[in-house]
Amino acid sequence: MSGGNGSNSGGSGGSPDGNGVSSGGSGVSSAGIVVFTDHGVPALRTVLRGIRETVEDPWDLVVFASDAPEQVATYLVRQYLRGRISGFQLESGDAHGYHCGLDRAFHLVEGDYLVRVDDTLEFQPGWLERAIAALDADPAIGCLSLVAPSDYHRGRGRPRTVHIEPVPVERLDMRCFVTRHDLVSRHECELMGEEGGEACVFQKYLCDSGHTLAYLPGLVTALEHAQVPRGQDACAHEADLPAHEGASGAMQRLQQQYDLGDDVLLTCMACGATELEVLAARIRFCEAHQVAIGYWYELRCPECNELHYKDDYQFSCPG
């Protein structure tokens, strides 16, 4: 890892097979994914897991974080050392770019296509492969967004899209898009450090150069602010929890905080490491009624292998 001018890079290499999405063989399009994060570790963990579960190997995945807190930086280092991401970059202070961040991120990955996502998204299986197939099929499309622009309307009486096809639009939502890597490189060369205004200069560049802007519906969902995963208050006391209402529906009301294999930002009491791996999750029941009221987690420190245990009560017993 190297640092300079307020930034750190945790490597930017790719997969052994040439970075990006591929199904083998020569001539197959490849892509590099850059995740922009600024909502903390729970949101970052969720979006990385979502990408791993919906994109076929091999692919090149890096993370870009501005003004990241220590917890995010620590999490990224561990993800990189474990091979779960191929690189990351941290920036702070006055090193910010503008708009979607392409000016700061396009050099982090290689491949035919550049994919930009942020940490407020949910993905459908095969979303990236289908987006690349759409771009391969229509070279006129310069940038393909997977999130509907705020002024997008299907039109009165128009049925919801079943066969997914790109829809030409005048303006893109840049939270999640796929574009051609060479277009971004040429745009940066022509920009030569010029500052952008209110409009996205990359979108203007594409339109001025004769390319189409398009939106591909049905593959990625942008979460509302309240839906973005966030850390939970670890100081909540059982006395402040709502009482359970009996066995009916109790299981459906529980929310599992950690999944098996998650890396949780908790301190190991044995060696002081700041991240534990979830080994097991069991449901806790109240003794009086045998109604589910929370979870019990078994965690392991990857540094010293010490086991830890954590309760997560979500309901109290009324009697």
C-alpha positions in Angstrom: 0.0 0.0 0.0 1.2 3.5 -0.8 0.1 6.9 0.3 0.6 10.4 -1.1 -1.3 13.7 -1.2 -3.9 12.6 1.3 -4.5 9.2 -0.3 -3.7 5.5 0.3 -4.0 2.7 -2.1 -4.3 -0.9 -1.1 -3.3 -2.3 -4.4 -5.2 -2.1 -7.6 -4.5 -5.4 -9.3 -7.1 -7.7 -10.7 -7.9 -11.3 -11.1 -5.4 -13.7 -12.7 -7.6 -14.1 -15.7 -7.4 -10.5 -16.8 -9.8 -8.5 -14.6 -13.5 -8.2 -15.0 -16.5 -10.3 -15.9 -15.6 -13.2 -18.1 -16.9 -16.6 -19.1 -13.6 -17.7 -20.6 -12.1 -17.5 -24.0 -10.6 -14.6 -25.9 -12.6 -11.6 -27.0 -14.9 -11.7 -24.0 -15.6 -8.3 -22.5 -14.1 -7.5 -19.1 -15.1 -5.0 -16.4 -13.7 -3.5 -13.2 -16.0 -2.5 -10.4 -15.4 0.6 -8.2 -17.5 0.9 -5.0 -17.8 4.4 -3.5 -18.6 4.3 0.2 -19.5 6.9 2.8 -22.2 5.3 4.9 -20.0 3.2 7.3 -19.1 -0.4 7.6 -22.6 -2.0 7.7 -23.5 -0.4 4.4 -20.1 -1.2 2.8 -20.3 -4.8 4.0 -23.8 -5.2 2.6 -22.9 -3.9 -0.8 -19.7 -6.0 -1.1 -21.6 -9.1 -0.2 -24.4 -8.2 -2.7 -21.8 -7.8 -5.5 -20.1 -11.1 -4.6 -23.4 -12.9 -4.6 -24.7 -11.6 -7.9 -21.6 -11.2 -10.2 -19.8 -14.2 -11.7 -16.1 -14.7 -11.3 -13.6 -13.5 -12.2 -13.9 -9.7 -11.7 -11.9 -6.8 -10.4 -13.4 -5.1 -7.3 -11.9 -2.1 -5.6 -13.3 0.4 -3.0 -12.9 4.2 -3.0 -13.5 6.0 0.4 -13.4 9.7 1.1 -12.8 10.9 4.7 -13.2 7.3 5.9 -13.4 6.7 9.7 -10.9 4.3 11.2 -13.4 1.5 11.3 -13.9 1.7 7.5 -10.1 1.8 6.9 -9.5 -1.2 9.1 -12.3 -3.1 7.5 -10.9 -2.4 4.0 -7.4 -3.5 5.0 -8.7 -6.8 6.3 -10.8 -7.4 3.2 -7.8 -6.7 1.0 -5.5 -8.9 2.9 -8.1 -11.7 2.7 -8.4 -11.3 -1.0 -12.0 -10.3 -0.9 -11.3 -7.0 -2.7 -8.4 -6.4 -5.2 -7.6 -2.9 -3.9 -8.9 0.2 -2.2 -8.1 3.9 -2.0 -8.6 6.4 0.8 -8.7 10.1 0.4 -9.1 12.9 2.8 -9.0 16.7 3.0 -9.1 18.6 -0.2 -8.5 15.6 -2.5 -12.2 15.3 -3.5 -13.2 15.3 -7.1 -16.7 16.1 -8.3 -20.0 14.4 -9.2 -19.7 10.7 -9.6 -16.0 10.5 -8.8 -14.8 9.1 -12.2 -11.9 11.4 -12.2 -10.6 9.8 -9.0 -11.4 6.2 -9.7 -11.0 5.2 -13.3 -7.3 4.4 -12.9 -8.0 1.9 -10.1 -9.3 -0.9 -12.4 -8.7 -2.2 -15.9 -10.9 -4.0 -18.4 -13.2 -3.0 -21.3 -15.8 -1.5 -19.0 -15.8 0.6 -15.9 -18.6 0.0 -13.3 -19.4 2.5 -10.7 -21.6 1.6 -7.7 -22.2 3.2 -4.3 -23.1 1.6 -0.9 -26.8 2.3 -1.1 -27.8 -0.4 -3.6 -29.3 -3.9 -3.9 -28.6 -6.1 -6.9 -30.4 -8.7 -8.9 -28.4 -11.8 -10.0 -26.6 -11.3 -13.2 -27.1 -7.6 -13.3 -23.5 -6.8 -14.5 -23.4 -9.5 -17.1 -26.8 -8.3 -18.6 -25.6 -4.7 -18.5 -22.4 -5.6 -20.4 -24.3 -7.6 -22.9 -26.5 -4.6 -23.6 -23.5 -2.4 -24.1 -21.8 -5.0 -26.4 -25.0 -5.1 -28.5 -25.2 -1.3 -29.0 -21.8 0.5 -29.4 -23.7 3.8 -29.6 -24.5 3.7 -25.8 -21.8 5.6 -24.0 -23.1 5.1 -20.5 -25.7 2.7 -19.1 -27.2 3.6 -15.7 -29.0 0.9 -13.7 -30.8 3.2 -11.4 -33.8 5.2 -12.8 -33.3 8.9 -13.1 -35.5 11.0 -10.8 -37.5 12.3 -13.7 -38.0 8.9 -15.4 -41.6 7.8 -16.0 -42.9 4.7 -17.8 -45.8 6.6 -19.3 -49.5 6.3 -18.6 -50.8 2.8 -19.4 -47.4 1.5 -20.4 -46.8 -2.0 -18.9 -43.9 -2.6 -16.6 -40.8 -3.9 -18.5 -40.7 -7.6 -18.8 -38.0 -8.1 -21.5 -35.3 -5.7 -20.2 -33.9 -3.4 -22.8 -32.0 -0.1 -22.5 -34.2 3.0 -22.5 -32.7 6.2 -23.9 -32.8 9.1 -21.4 -31.7 12.7 -21.3 -30.0 12.5 -17.9 -28.5 9.6 -15.9 -28.6 8.7 -12.2 -24.9 8.1 -11.6 -25.1 6.0 -8.4 -24.8 2.8 -10.5 -23.6 2.7 -14.1 -21.5 0.9 -16.6 -19.5 2.7 -19.2 -16.6 2.0 -21.6 -13.2 2.4 -20.0 -11.7 4.0 -23.1 -14.4 6.7 -23.1 -13.5 7.7 -19.6 -9.8 7.8 -20.4 -10.4 10.0 -23.5 -12.7 12.2 -21.5 -10.0 12.7 -18.8 -7.4 13.5 -21.4 -9.6 16.2 -23.0 -10.7 17.6 -19.7 -7.2 18.5 -18.6 -8.1 19.5 -15.1 -11.1 21.7 -16.0 -13.6 22.1 -13.1 -17.1 20.8 -13.6 -20.2 22.9 -13.1 -23.6 21.8 -11.9 -24.1 19.4 -14.8 -22.1 16.2 -15.0 -19.3 16.9 -17.4 -18.9 13.2 -18.4 -22.5 13.0 -19.5 -22.2 16.3 -21.4 -19.0 14.9 -23.1 -20.8 11.7 -24.1 -23.7 13.6 -25.6 -21.5 16.1 -27.4 -19.5 13.2 -28.9 -22.6 11.5 -30.3 -23.1 8.8 -27.7 -26.4 7.7 -26.2 -27.3 7.8 -22.5 -29.5 4.9 -21.5 -31.1 3.3 -18.4 -31.5 -0.4 -18.0 -34.4 -1.1 -15.6 -35.1 -3.9 -13.2 -31.6 -4.9 -12.2 -30.5 -2.6 -9.3 -32.5 -1.0 -6.5 -31.5 2.3 -4.9 -32.3 2.2 -1.2 -33.9 5.1 0.6 -31.9 6.9 3.3 -33.6 5.1 6.1 -33.1 1.7 4.5 -29.3 1.9 4.3 -27.7 -0.6 6.8 -26.2 1.1 9.8 -24.6 0.1 13.1 -27.0 -0.8 15.9 -26.9 0.7 19.4 -24.9 -1.8 21.5 -26.0 -0.1 24.7 -29.7 -1.0 24.5 -30.9 -2.6 27.7 -33.4 -5.5 27.7 -35.7 -3.4 30.0 -36.1 -0.9 27.1 -37.0 -3.5 24.6 -40.6 -4.1 23.5 -42.4 -7.1 25.0 -42.9 -10.1 22.8 -46.6 -10.8 21.8 -46.5 -14.6 22.0 -45.2 -17.2 19.6 -47.3 -16.2 16.6 -45.1 -14.4 14.1 -42.2 -14.1 16.6 -39.6 -15.5 14.2 -40.7 -13.1 11.4 -40.2 -10.1 13.6 -36.6 -10.9 14.6 -33.8 -9.3 12.6 -30.5 -11.1 12.4 -27.7 -8.5 13.0 -24.8 -10.7 11.7 -24.6 -13.4 9.1 -22.3 -16.4 9.1 -18.9 -15.4 7.8 -19.4 -11.7 8.5 -16.5 -9.6 9.7 -17.7 -7.7 12.7 -16.0 -4.6 14.2 -15.7 -5.8 17.8 -12.5 -5.8 19.9 -10.9 -9.1 20.9 -10.3 -9.1 24.6 -7.4 -11.5 24.2 -5.2 -9.7 21.7 -6.8 -6.4 21.0 -7.7 -7.1 17.3 -10.7 -5.0 16.1 -12.5 -7.5 13.9 -14.2 -10.8 14.7 -15.6 -13.5 12.3 -19.1 -14.8 12.9 -19.0 -18.6 13.3 -22.6 -19.3 14.5 -25.9 -17.6 15.1 -28.5 -19.2 17.4 -32.0 -18.0 18.4 -32.6 -17.0 22.0 -35.9 -17.9 23.6 -37.6 -16.6 26.8 -37.7 -19.4 29.4 -41.3 -18.7 30.5 -43.0 -18.9 27.1 -40.3 -20.3 24.7 -40.9 -17.4 22.4 -38.0 -16.1 20.2 -36.6 -12.9 21.7 -33.2 -12.5 20.0 -30.0 -14.1 18.8 -26.8 -15.4 20.4 -23.6 -15.2 18.3 -20.3 -17.1 18.4 -17.4 -15.2 17.0 -13.7 -15.9 16.5 -10.7 -13.6 16.4 -8.8 -14.4 13.2 -5.6 -13.1 14.8 -5.4 -15.3 17.9 -8.4 -17.7 17.3 -10.0 -16.7 20.7 -13.7 -17.4 20.8 -16.2 -14.7 21.8 -19.9 -14.7 22.5 -22.5 -11.9 22.0 -26.2 -11.7 22.9 -28.6 -9.6 20.7 -31.9 -9.3 22.5 -34.7 -7.7 20.5 -37.7 -8.4 22.7 -38.3 -8.8 26.4 -40.5 -11.4 28.2 -43.7 -9.7 29.5 -44.1 -12.0 32.5 
